Amino acid sequence: MNDFQVFYDEEEDILYLGKKGQEEEVVELSPGIYFEYDSSGKLIGMELFNASRILKDVIGQINKKLQVA
């Protein structure tokens, strides 16, 4: 996971975690959540559409912990 980079497109609200590699297969895990694999079947990326909506509960929990600290 050390070679994964994080990109966020604020305008489109898409979060992308990925590393270099040629995408060979894309699997939709659930609406708006996609995993990308190379020809060896190794995970090379993940796209999260509507990221702020999907992650709002996680972000809320992080904010709560930061306010307590």
LUMLUMDREN-2810 file (N, C-alpha, C; in Angstrom, 1 decimal):
<atoms>
<atom><aa>M</aa><ch>A</ch><at>N</at><xx>0.8</xx><yy>-1.2</yy><zz>0.0</zz></atom>
<atom><aa>M</aa><ch>A</ch><at>CA</at><xx>0.0</xx><yy>0.0</yy><zz>0.0</zz></atom>
<atom><aa>M</aa><ch>A</ch><at>C</at><xx>0.9</xx><yy>1.3</yy><zz>0.0</zz></atom>
<atom><aa>N</aa><ch>A</ch><at>N</at><xx>2.1</xx><yy>1.2</yy><zz>0.3</zz></atom>
<atom><aa>N</aa><ch>A</ch><at>CA</at><xx>3.0</xx><yy>2.3</yy><zz>0.3</zz></atom>
<atom><aa>N</aa><ch>A</ch><at>C</at><xx>3.1</xx><yy>3.1</yy><zz>-1.0</zz></atom>
<atom><aa>D</aa><ch>A</ch><at>N</at><xx>2.9</xx><yy>2.3</yy><zz>-2.1</zz></atom>
<atom><aa>D</aa><ch>A</ch><at>CA</at><xx>3.1</xx><yy>3.0</yy><zz>-3.4</zz></atom>
<atom><aa>D</aa><ch>A</ch><at>C</at><xx>1.7</xx><yy>3.5</yy><zz>-4.0</zz></atom>
<atom><aa>F</aa><ch>A</ch><at>N</at><xx>0.7</xx><yy>3.5</yy><zz>-3.2</zz></atom>
<atom><aa>F</aa><ch>A</ch><at>CA</at><xx>-0.6</xx><yy>4.0</yy><zz>-3.6</zz></atom>
<atom><aa>F</aa><ch>A</ch><at>C</at><xx>-0.6</xx><yy>5.5</yy><zz>-3.3</zz></atom>
<atom><aa>Q</aa><ch>A</ch><at>N</at><xx>-1.2</xx><yy>6.3</yy><zz>-4.2</zz></atom>
<atom><aa>Q</aa><ch>A</ch><at>CA</at><xx>-1.3</xx><yy>7.7</yy><zz>-4.0</zz></atom>
<atom><aa>Q</aa><ch>A</ch><at>C</at><xx>-2.8</xx><yy>8.1</yy><zz>-4.0</zz></atom>
<atom><aa>V</aa><ch>A</ch><at>N</at><xx>-3.1</xx><yy>9.2</yy><zz>-3.4</zz></atom>
<atom><aa>V</aa><ch>A</ch><at>CA</at><xx>-4.5</xx><yy>9.6</yy><zz>-3.2</zz></atom>
<atom><aa>V</aa><ch>A</ch><at>C</at><xx>-4.7</xx><yy>10.9</yy><zz>-4.0</zz></atom>
<atom><aa>F</aa><ch>A</ch><at>N</at><xx>-5.8</xx><yy>10.9</yy><zz>-4.8</zz></atom>
<atom><aa>F</aa><ch>A</ch><at>CA</at><xx>-6.2</xx><yy>12.0</yy><zz>-5.6</zz></atom>
<atom><aa>F</aa><ch>A</ch><at>C</at><xx>-7.7</xx><yy>12.3</yy><zz>-5.3</zz></atom>
<atom><aa>Y</aa><ch>A</ch><at>N</at><xx>-8.0</xx><yy>13.6</yy><zz>-5.2</zz></atom>
<atom><aa>Y</aa><ch>A</ch><at>CA</at><xx>-9.4</xx><yy>13.9</yy><zz>-5.0</zz></atom>
<atom><aa>Y</aa><ch>A</ch><at>C</at><xx>-9.8</xx><yy>15.0</yy><zz>-6.0</zz></atom>
<atom><aa>D</aa><ch>A</ch><at>N</at><xx>-10.8</xx><yy>14.8</yy><zz>-6.8</zz></atom>
<atom><aa>D</aa><ch>A</ch><at>CA</at><xx>-11.4</xx><yy>15.8</yy><zz>-7.7</zz></atom>
<atom><aa>D</aa><ch>A</ch><at>C</at><xx>-12.6</xx><yy>16.4</yy><zz>-7.0</zz></atom>
<atom><aa>E</aa><ch>A</ch><at>N</at><xx>-12.4</xx><yy>17.6</yy><zz>-6.5</zz></atom>
<atom><aa>E</aa><ch>A</ch><at>CA</at><xx>-13.4</xx><yy>18.3</yy><zz>-5.7</zz></atom>
<atom><aa>E</aa><ch>A</ch><at>C</at><xx>-14.6</xx><yy>18.6</yy><zz>-6.6</zz></atom>
<atom><aa>E</aa><ch>A</ch><at>N</at><xx>-14.3</xx><yy>19.0</yy><zz>-7.8</zz></atom>
<atom><aa>E</aa><ch>A</ch><at>CA</at><xx>-15.4</xx><yy>19.4</yy><zz>-8.7</zz></atom>
<atom><aa>E</aa><ch>A</ch><at>C</at><xx>-16.4</xx><yy>18.3</yy><zz>-9.0</zz></atom>
<atom><aa>E</aa><ch>A</ch><at>N</at><xx>-15.8</xx><yy>17.1</yy><zz>-9.2</zz></atom>
<atom><aa>E</aa><ch>A</ch><at>CA</at><xx>-16.6</xx><yy>15.9</yy><zz>-9.6</zz></atom>
<atom><aa>E</aa><ch>A</ch><at>C</at><xx>-16.9</xx><yy>15.1</yy><zz>-8.3</zz></atom>
<atom><aa>D</aa><ch>A</ch><at>N</at><xx>-16.3</xx><yy>15.4</yy><zz>-7.2</zz></atom>
<atom><aa>D</aa><ch>A</ch><at>CA</at><xx>-16.4</xx><yy>14.6</yy><zz>-6.0</zz></atom>
<atom><aa>D</aa><ch>A</ch><at>C</at><xx>-16.1</xx><yy>13.1</yy><zz>-6.1</zz></atom>
<atom><aa>I</aa><ch>A</ch><at>N</at><xx>-14.9</xx><yy>12.9</yy><zz>-6.7</zz></atom>
<atom><aa>I</aa><ch>A</ch><at>CA</at><xx>-14.4</xx><yy>11.6</yy><zz>-6.9</zz></atom>
<atom><aa>I</aa><ch>A</ch><at>C</at><xx>-13.0</xx><yy>11.4</yy><zz>-6.2</zz></atom>
<atom><aa>L</aa><ch>A</ch><at>N</at><xx>-13.0</xx><yy>10.4</yy><zz>-5.3</zz></atom>
<atom><aa>L</aa><ch>A</ch><at>CA</at><xx>-11.7</xx><yy>10.1</yy><zz>-4.6</zz></atom>
<atom><aa>L</aa><ch>A</ch><at>C</at><xx>-11.1</xx><yy>8.9</yy><zz>-5.3</zz></atom>
<atom><aa>Y</aa><ch>A</ch><at>N</at><xx>-9.8</xx><yy>9.0</yy><zz>-5.6</zz></atom>
<atom><aa>Y</aa><ch>A</ch><at>CA</at><xx>-9.1</xx><yy>7.9</yy><zz>-6.3</zz></atom>
<atom><aa>Y</aa><ch>A</ch><at>C</at><xx>-7.9</xx><yy>7.6</yy><zz>-5.6</zz></atom>
<atom><aa>L</aa><ch>A</ch><at>N</at><xx>-7.7</xx><yy>6.3</yy><zz>-5.3</zz></atom>
<atom><aa>L</aa><ch>A</ch><at>CA</at><xx>-6.5</xx><yy>5.7</yy><zz>-4.7</zz></atom>
<atom><aa>L</aa><ch>A</ch><at>C</at><xx>-5.9</xx><yy>4.8</yy><zz>-5.7</zz></atom>
<atom><aa>G</aa><ch>A</ch><at>N</at><xx>-4.7</xx><yy>5.0</yy><zz>-6.1</zz></atom>
<atom><aa>G</aa><ch>A</ch><at>CA</at><xx>-4.1</xx><yy>4.2</yy><zz>-7.1</zz></atom>
<atom><aa>G</aa><ch>A</ch><at>C</at><xx>-2.6</xx><yy>4.2</yy><zz>-7.1</zz></atom>
<atom><aa>K</aa><ch>A</ch><at>N</at><xx>-2.1</xx><yy>3.3</yy><zz>-8.0</zz></atom>
<atom><aa>K</aa><ch>A</ch><at>CA</at><xx>-0.6</xx><yy>3.3</yy><zz>-8.2</zz></atom>
<atom><aa>K</aa><ch>A</ch><at>C</at><xx>-0.4</xx><yy>3.0</yy><zz>-9.7</zz></atom>
<atom><aa>K</aa><ch>A</ch><at>N</at><xx>0.8</xx><yy>3.1</yy><zz>-10.1</zz></atom>
<atom><aa>K</aa><ch>A</ch><at>CA</at><xx>1.1</xx><yy>3.0</yy><zz>-11.6</zz></atom>
<atom><aa>K</aa><ch>A</ch><at>C</at><xx>0.8</xx><yy>1.5</yy><zz>-12.0</zz></atom>
<atom><aa>G</aa><ch>A</ch><at>N</at><xx>0.2</xx><yy>1.4</yy><zz>-13.2</zz></atom>
<atom><aa>G</aa><ch>A</ch><at>CA</at><xx>-0.1</xx><yy>0.1</yy><zz>-13.7</zz></atom>
<atom><aa>G</aa><ch>A</ch><at>C</at><xx>-1.2</xx><yy>0.3</yy><zz>-14.8</zz></atom>
<atom><aa>Q</aa><ch>A</ch><at>N</at><xx>-1.3</xx><yy>-0.7</yy><zz>-15.6</zz></atom>
<atom><aa>Q</aa><ch>A</ch><at>CA</at><xx>-2.2</xx><yy>-0.7</yy><zz>-16.7</zz></atom>
<atom><aa>Q</aa><ch>A</ch><at>C</at><xx>-3.5</xx><yy>-1.4</yy><zz>-16.2</zz></atom>
<atom><aa>E</aa><ch>A</ch><at>N</at><xx>-4.6</xx><yy>-0.7</yy><zz>-16.2</zz></atom>
<atom><aa>E</aa><ch>A</ch><at>CA</at><xx>-5.9</xx><yy>-1.3</yy><zz>-15.8</zz></atom>
<atom><aa>E</aa><ch>A</ch><at>C</at><xx>-6.3</xx><yy>-2.3</yy><zz>-16.8</zz></atom>
<atom><aa>E</aa><ch>A</ch><at>N</at><xx>-6.7</xx><yy>-3.5</yy><zz>-16.3</zz></atom>
<atom><aa>E</aa><ch>A</ch><at>CA</at><xx>-7.1</xx><yy>-4.6</yy><zz>-17.2</zz></atom>
<atom><aa>E</aa><ch>A</ch><at>C</at><xx>-8.6</xx><yy>-4.9</yy><zz>-16.9</zz></atom>
<atom><aa>E</aa><ch>A</ch><at>N</at><xx>-9.0</xx><yy>-4.7</yy><zz>-15.6</zz></atom>
<atom><aa>E</aa><ch>A</ch><at>CA</at><xx>-10.4</xx><yy>-5.1</yy><zz>-15.3</zz></atom>
<atom><aa>E</aa><ch>A</ch><at>C</at><xx>-10.9</xx><yy>-4.1</yy><zz>-14.2</zz></atom>
<atom><aa>V</aa><ch>A</ch><at>N</at><xx>-12.1</xx><yy>-3.7</yy><zz>-14.3</zz></atom>
<atom><aa>V</aa><ch>A</ch><at>CA</at><xx>-12.8</xx><yy>-2.9</yy><zz>-13.3</zz></atom>
<atom><aa>V</aa><ch>A</ch><at>C</at><xx>-14.0</xx><yy>-3.6</yy><zz>-12.8</zz></atom>
<atom><aa>V</aa><ch>A</ch><at>N</at><xx>-14.1</xx><yy>-3.7</yy><zz>-11.4</zz></atom>
<atom><aa>V</aa><ch>A</ch><at>CA</at><xx>-15.2</xx><yy>-4.3</yy><zz>-10.8</zz></atom>
<atom><aa>V</aa><ch>A</ch><at>C</at><xx>-15.9</xx><yy>-3.3</yy><zz>-9.9</zz></atom>
<atom><aa>E</aa><ch>A</ch><at>N</at><xx>-17.2</xx><yy>-3.2</yy><zz>-10.2</zz></atom>
<atom><aa>E</aa><ch>A</ch><at>CA</at><xx>-18.1</xx><yy>-2.4</yy><zz>-9.4</zz></atom>
<atom><aa>E</aa><ch>A</ch><at>C</at><xx>-18.5</xx><yy>-3.1</yy><zz>-8.1</zz></atom>
<atom><aa>L</aa><ch>A</ch><at>N</at><xx>-18.0</xx><yy>-2.7</yy><zz>-7.0</zz></atom>
<atom><aa>L</aa><ch>A</ch><at>CA</at><xx>-18.4</xx><yy>-3.3</yy><zz>-5.7</zz></atom>
<atom><aa>L</aa><ch>A</ch><at>C</at><xx>-19.8</xx><yy>-3.0</yy><zz>-5.3</zz></atom>
<atom><aa>S</aa><ch>A</ch><at>N</at><xx>-20.1</xx><yy>-1.7</yy><zz>-5.4</zz></atom>
<atom><aa>S</aa><ch>A</ch><at>CA</at><xx>-21.5</xx><yy>-1.2</yy><zz>-5.2</zz></atom>
<atom><aa>S</aa><ch>A</ch><at>C</at><xx>-21.6</xx><yy>0.1</yy><zz>-6.0</zz></atom>
<atom><aa>P</aa><ch>A</ch><at>N</at><xx>-22.8</xx><yy>0.6</yy><zz>-6.1</zz></atom>
<atom><aa>P</aa><ch>A</ch><at>CA</at><xx>-22.9</xx><yy>1.8</yy><zz>-6.9</zz></atom>
<atom><aa>P</aa><ch>A</ch><at>C</at><xx>-21.9</xx><yy>2.9</yy><zz>-6.5</zz></atom>
<atom><aa>G</aa><ch>A</ch><at>N</at><xx>-21.1</xx><yy>3.3</yy><zz>-7.5</zz></atom>
<atom><aa>G</aa><ch>A</ch><at>CA</at><xx>-20.1</xx><yy>4.4</yy><zz>-7.2</zz></atom>
<atom><aa>G</aa><ch>A</ch><at>C</at><xx>-18.8</xx><yy>4.0</yy><zz>-6.6</zz></atom>
<atom><aa>I</aa><ch>A</ch><at>N</at><xx>-18.6</xx><yy>2.7</yy><zz>-6.4</zz></atom>
<atom><aa>I</aa><ch>A</ch><at>CA</at><xx>-17.4</xx><yy>2.2</yy><zz>-5.8</zz></atom>
<atom><aa>I</aa><ch>A</ch><at>C</at><xx>-16.8</xx><yy>1.2</yy><zz>-6.8</zz></atom>
<atom><aa>Y</aa><ch>A</ch><at>N</at><xx>-15.6</xx><yy>1.5</yy><zz>-7.3</zz></atom>
<atom><aa>Y</aa><ch>A</ch><at>CA</at><xx>-15.0</xx><yy>0.7</yy><zz>-8.3</zz></atom>
<atom><aa>Y</aa><ch>A</ch><at>C</at><xx>-13.6</xx><yy>0.3</yy><zz>-7.9</zz></atom>
<atom><aa>F</aa><ch>A</ch><at>N</at><xx>-13.2</xx><yy>-1.0</yy><zz>-8.1</zz></atom>
<atom><aa>F</aa><ch>A</ch><at>CA</at><xx>-11.8</xx><yy>-1.5</yy><zz>-7.9</zz></atom>
<atom><aa>F</aa><ch>A</ch><at>C</at><xx>-11.3</xx><yy>-1.8</yy><zz>-9.3</zz></atom>
<atom><aa>E</aa><ch>A</ch><at>N</at><xx>-10.0</xx><yy>-1.4</yy><zz>-9.5</zz></atom>
<atom><aa>E</aa><ch>A</ch><at>CA</at><xx>-9.3</xx><yy>-1.6</yy><zz>-10.8</zz></atom>
<atom><aa>E</aa><ch>A</ch><at>C</at><xx>-8.1</xx><yy>-2.6</yy><zz>-10.5</zz></atom>
<atom><aa>Y</aa><ch>A</ch><at>N</at><xx>-8.0</xx><yy>-3.5</yy><zz>-11.4</zz></atom>
<atom><aa>Y</aa><ch>A</ch><at>CA</at><xx>-7.0</xx><yy>-4.6</yy><zz>-11.3</zz></atom>
<atom><aa>Y</aa><ch>A</ch><at>C</at><xx>-6.1</xx><yy>-4.6</yy><zz>-12.6</zz></atom>
<atom><aa>D</aa><ch>A</ch><at>N</at><xx>-4.9</xx><yy>-5.0</yy><zz>-12.4</zz></atom>
<atom><aa>D</aa><ch>A</ch><at>CA</at><xx>-4.0</xx><yy>-5.2</yy><zz>-13.6</zz></atom>
<atom><aa>D</aa><ch>A</ch><at>C</at><xx>-4.2</xx><yy>-6.6</yy><zz>-14.2</zz></atom>
<atom><aa>S</aa><ch>A</ch><at>N</at><xx>-3.4</xx><yy>-6.9</yy><zz>-15.2</zz></atom>
<atom><aa>S</aa><ch>A</ch><at>CA</at><xx>-3.5</xx><yy>-8.2</yy><zz>-15.8</zz></atom>
<atom><aa>S</aa><ch>A</ch><at>C</at><xx>-3.2</xx><yy>-9.4</yy><zz>-14.9</zz></atom>
<atom><aa>S</aa><ch>A</ch><at>N</at><xx>-2.4</xx><yy>-9.2</yy><zz>-13.8</zz></atom>
<atom><aa>S</aa><ch>A</ch><at>CA</at><xx>-2.1</xx><yy>-10.2</yy><zz>-12.9</zz></atom>
<atom><aa>S</aa><ch>A</ch><at>C</at><xx>-3.2</xx><yy>-10.4</yy><zz>-11.8</zz></atom>
<atom><aa>G</aa><ch>A</ch><at>N</at><xx>-4.2</xx><yy>-9.5</yy><zz>-11.9</zz></atom>
<atom><aa>G</aa><ch>A</ch><at>CA</at><xx>-5.2</xx><yy>-9.6</yy><zz>-10.9</zz></atom>
<atom><aa>G</aa><ch>A</ch><at>C</at><xx>-4.9</xx><yy>-8.8</yy><zz>-9.6</zz></atom>
<atom><aa>K</aa><ch>A</ch><at>N</at><xx>-3.8</xx><yy>-8.0</yy><zz>-9.6</zz></atom>
<atom><aa>K</aa><ch>A</ch><at>CA</at><xx>-3.5</xx><yy>-7.2</yy><zz>-8.5</zz></atom>
<atom><aa>K</aa><ch>A</ch><at>C</at><xx>-4.2</xx><yy>-5.9</yy><zz>-8.5</zz></atom>
<atom><aa>L</aa><ch>A</ch><at>N</at><xx>-4.6</xx><yy>-5.5</yy><zz>-7.3</zz></atom>
<atom><aa>L</aa><ch>A</ch><at>CA</at><xx>-5.4</xx><yy>-4.2</yy><zz>-7.2</zz></atom>
<atom><aa>L</aa><ch>A</ch><at>C</at><xx>-4.4</xx><yy>-3.0</yy><zz>-7.5</zz></atom>
<atom><aa>I</aa><ch>A</ch><at>N</at><xx>-4.8</xx><yy>-2.2</yy><zz>-8.4</zz></atom>
<atom><aa>I</aa><ch>A</ch><at>CA</at><xx>-4.0</xx><yy>-1.0</yy><zz>-8.7</zz></atom>
<atom><aa>I</aa><ch>A</ch><at>C</at><xx>-4.8</xx><yy>0.3</yy><zz>-8.5</zz></atom>
<atom><aa>G</aa><ch>A</ch><at>N</at><xx>-6.1</xx><yy>0.2</yy><zz>-8.2</zz></atom>
<atom><aa>G</aa><ch>A</ch><at>CA</at><xx>-6.8</xx><yy>1.5</yy><zz>-8.0</zz></atom>
<atom><aa>G</aa><ch>A</ch><at>C</at><xx>-8.2</xx><yy>1.3</yy><zz>-7.4</zz></atom>
<atom><aa>M</aa><ch>A</ch><at>N</at><xx>-8.7</xx><yy>2.3</yy><zz>-6.8</zz></atom>
<atom><aa>M</aa><ch>A</ch><at>CA</at><xx>-10.1</xx><yy>2.4</yy><zz>-6.4</zz></atom>
<atom><aa>M</aa><ch>A</ch><at>C</at><xx>-10.6</xx><yy>3.7</yy><zz>-6.6</zz></atom>
<atom><aa>E</aa><ch>A</ch><at>N</at><xx>-11.8</xx><yy>3.8</yy><zz>-7.2</zz></atom>
<atom><aa>E</aa><ch>A</ch><at>CA</at><xx>-12.5</xx><yy>5.0</yy><zz>-7.4</zz></atom>
<atom><aa>E</aa><ch>A</ch><at>C</at><xx>-13.8</xx><yy>5.1</yy><zz>-6.6</zz></atom>
<atom><aa>L</aa><ch>A</ch><at>N</at><xx>-14.0</xx><yy>6.2</yy><zz>-6.0</zz></atom>
<atom><aa>L</aa><ch>A</ch><at>CA</at><xx>-15.2</xx><yy>6.4</yy><zz>-5.1</zz></atom>
<atom><aa>L</aa><ch>A</ch><at>C</at><xx>-15.9</xx><yy>7.6</yy><zz>-5.6</zz></atom>
<atom><aa>F</aa><ch>A</ch><at>N</at><xx>-17.0</xx><yy>7.4</yy><zz>-6.3</zz></atom>
<atom><aa>F</aa><ch>A</ch><at>CA</at><xx>-17.8</xx><yy>8.5</yy><zz>-6.8</zz></atom>
<atom><aa>F</aa><ch>A</ch><at>C</at><xx>-18.7</xx><yy>9.0</yy><zz>-5.7</zz></atom>
<atom><aa>N</aa><ch>A</ch><at>N</at><xx>-19.0</xx><yy>10.3</yy><zz>-5.7</zz></atom>
<atom><aa>N</aa><ch>A</ch><at>CA</at><xx>-19.8</xx><yy>10.9</yy><zz>-4.6</zz></atom>
<atom><aa>N</aa><ch>A</ch><at>C</at><xx>-19.1</xx><yy>10.7</yy><zz>-3.3</zz></atom>
<atom><aa>A</aa><ch>A</ch><at>N</at><xx>-17.8</xx><yy>10.9</yy><zz>-3.2</zz></atom>
<atom><aa>A</aa><ch>A</ch><at>CA</at><xx>-17.0</xx><yy>10.5</yy><zz>-2.1</zz></atom>
<atom><aa>A</aa><ch>A</ch><at>C</at><xx>-17.4</xx><yy>11.2</yy><zz>-0.8</zz></atom>
<atom><aa>S</aa><ch>A</ch><at>N</at><xx>-17.7</xx><yy>12.5</yy><zz>-0.9</zz></atom>
<atom><aa>S</aa><ch>A</ch><at>CA</at><xx>-18.1</xx><yy>13.2</yy><zz>0.3</zz></atom>
<atom><aa>S</aa><ch>A</ch><at>C</at><xx>-19.4</xx><yy>12.7</yy><zz>0.9</zz></atom>
<atom><aa>R</aa><ch>A</ch><at>N</at><xx>-20.3</xx><yy>12.2</yy><zz>0.1</zz></atom>
<atom><aa>R</aa><ch>A</ch><at>CA</at><xx>-21.5</xx><yy>11.7</yy><zz>0.7</zz></atom>
<atom><aa>R</aa><ch>A</ch><at>C</at><xx>-21.3</xx><yy>10.3</yy><zz>1.3</zz></atom>
<atom><aa>I</aa><ch>A</ch><at>N</at><xx>-20.5</xx><yy>9.5</yy><zz>0.6</zz></atom>
<atom><aa>I</aa><ch>A</ch><at>CA</at><xx>-20.2</xx><yy>8.1</yy><zz>1.0</zz></atom>
<atom><aa>I</aa><ch>A</ch><at>C</at><xx>-19.4</xx><yy>8.1</yy><zz>2.3</zz></atom>
<atom><aa>L</aa><ch>A</ch><at>N</at><xx>-18.4</xx><yy>9.1</yy><zz>2.4</zz></atom>
<atom><aa>L</aa><ch>A</ch><at>CA</at><xx>-17.5</xx><yy>9.1</yy><zz>3.5</zz></atom>
<atom><aa>L</aa><ch>A</ch><at>C</at><xx>-17.9</xx><yy>10.1</yy><zz>4.6</zz></atom>
<atom><aa>K</aa><ch>A</ch><at>N</at><xx>-19.1</xx><yy>10.7</yy><zz>4.5</zz></atom>
<atom><aa>K</aa><ch>A</ch><at>CA</at><xx>-19.5</xx><yy>11.7</yy><zz>5.5</zz></atom>
<atom><aa>K</aa><ch>A</ch><at>C</at><xx>-19.6</xx><yy>11.1</yy><zz>6.9</zz></atom>
<atom><aa>D</aa><ch>A</ch><at>N</at><xx>-20.0</xx><yy>9.9</yy><zz>7.1</zz></atom>
<atom><aa>D</aa><ch>A</ch><at>CA</at><xx>-20.0</xx><yy>9.3</yy><zz>8.5</zz></atom>
<atom><aa>D</aa><ch>A</ch><at>C</at><xx>-18.6</xx><yy>9.1</yy><zz>9.0</zz></atom>
<atom><aa>V</aa><ch>A</ch><at>N</at><xx>-17.7</xx><yy>8.7</yy><zz>8.1</zz></atom>
<atom><aa>V</aa><ch>A</ch><at>CA</at><xx>-16.3</xx><yy>8.5</yy><zz>8.6</zz></atom>
<atom><aa>V</aa><ch>A</ch><at>C</at><xx>-15.7</xx><yy>9.9</yy><zz>8.9</zz></atom>
<atom><aa>I</aa><ch>A</ch><at>N</at><xx>-15.9</xx><yy>10.9</yy><zz>8.1</zz></atom>
<atom><aa>I</aa><ch>A</ch><at>CA</at><xx>-15.4</xx><yy>12.2</yy><zz>8.3</zz></atom>
<atom><aa>I</aa><ch>A</ch><at>C</at><xx>-16.0</xx><yy>12.8</yy><zz>9.6</zz></atom>
<atom><aa>G</aa><ch>A</ch><at>N</at><xx>-17.3</xx><yy>12.5</yy><zz>9.9</zz></atom>
<atom><aa>G</aa><ch>A</ch><at>CA</at><xx>-17.9</xx><yy>13.0</yy><zz>11.1</zz></atom>
<atom><aa>G</aa><ch>A</ch><at>C</at><xx>-17.2</xx><yy>12.4</yy><zz>12.3</zz></atom>
<atom><aa>Q</aa><ch>A</ch><at>N</at><xx>-16.9</xx><yy>11.1</yy><zz>12.3</zz></atom>
<atom><aa>Q</aa><ch>A</ch><at>CA</at><xx>-16.3</xx><yy>10.4</yy><zz>13.4</zz></atom>
<atom><aa>Q</aa><ch>A</ch><at>C</at><xx>-14.9</xx><yy>11.0</yy><zz>13.6</zz></atom>
<atom><aa>I</aa><ch>A</ch><at>N</at><xx>-14.1</xx><yy>11.3</yy><zz>12.6</zz></atom>
<atom><aa>I</aa><ch>A</ch><at>CA</at><xx>-12.8</xx><yy>11.8</yy><zz>12.7</zz></atom>
<atom><aa>I</aa><ch>A</ch><at>C</at><xx>-12.9</xx><yy>13.2</yy><zz>13.3</zz></atom>
<atom><aa>N</aa><ch>A</ch><at>N</at><xx>-13.8</xx><yy>14.0</yy><zz>12.9</zz></atom>
<atom><aa>N</aa><ch>A</ch><at>CA</at><xx>-14.0</xx><yy>15.4</yy><zz>13.5</zz></atom>
<atom><aa>N</aa><ch>A</ch><at>C</at><xx>-14.3</xx><yy>15.3</yy><zz>14.9</zz></atom>
<atom><aa>K</aa><ch>A</ch><at>N</at><xx>-15.2</xx><yy>14.4</yy><zz>15.3</zz></atom>
<atom><aa>K</aa><ch>A</ch><at>CA</at><xx>-15.5</xx><yy>14.2</yy><zz>16.8</zz></atom>
<atom><aa>K</aa><ch>A</ch><at>C</at><xx>-14.3</xx><yy>13.9</yy><zz>17.6</zz></atom>
<atom><aa>K</aa><ch>A</ch><at>N</at><xx>-13.4</xx><yy>13.0</yy><zz>17.1</zz></atom>
<atom><aa>K</aa><ch>A</ch><at>CA</at><xx>-12.2</xx><yy>12.6</yy><zz>17.8</zz></atom>
<atom><aa>K</aa><ch>A</ch><at>C</at><xx>-11.2</xx><yy>13.8</yy><zz>17.9</zz></atom>
<atom><aa>L</aa><ch>A</ch><at>N</at><xx>-11.2</xx><yy>14.6</yy><zz>16.8</zz></atom>
<atom><aa>L</aa><ch>A</ch><at>CA</at><xx>-10.3</xx><yy>15.7</yy><zz>16.8</zz></atom>
<atom><aa>L</aa><ch>A</ch><at>C</at><xx>-10.8</xx><yy>16.8</yy><zz>17.8</zz></atom>
<atom><aa>Q</aa><ch>A</ch><at>N</at><xx>-12.1</xx><yy>17.0</yy><zz>18.0</zz></atom>
<atom><aa>Q</aa><ch>A</ch><at>CA</at><xx>-12.6</xx><yy>17.9</yy><zz>18.9</zz></atom>
<atom><aa>Q</aa><ch>A</ch><at>C</at><xx>-12.3</xx><yy>17.5</yy><zz>20.3</zz></atom>
<atom><aa>V</aa><ch>A</ch><at>N</at><xx>-12.3</xx><yy>16.2</yy><zz>20.6</zz></atom>
<atom><aa>V</aa><ch>A</ch><at>CA</at><xx>-12.1</xx><yy>15.7</yy><zz>21.9</zz></atom>
<atom><aa>V</aa><ch>A</ch><at>C</at><xx>-10.6</xx><yy>15.9</yy><zz>22.3</zz></atom>
<atom><aa>A</aa><ch>A</ch><at>N</at><xx>-9.7</xx><yy>15.7</yy><zz>21.3</zz></atom>
<atom><aa>A</aa><ch>A</ch><at>CA</at><xx>-8.3</xx><yy>15.7</yy><zz>21.6</zz></atom>
<atom><aa>A</aa><ch>A</ch><at>C</at><xx>-7.7</xx><yy>17.0</yy><zz>21.9</zz></atom>
</atoms>
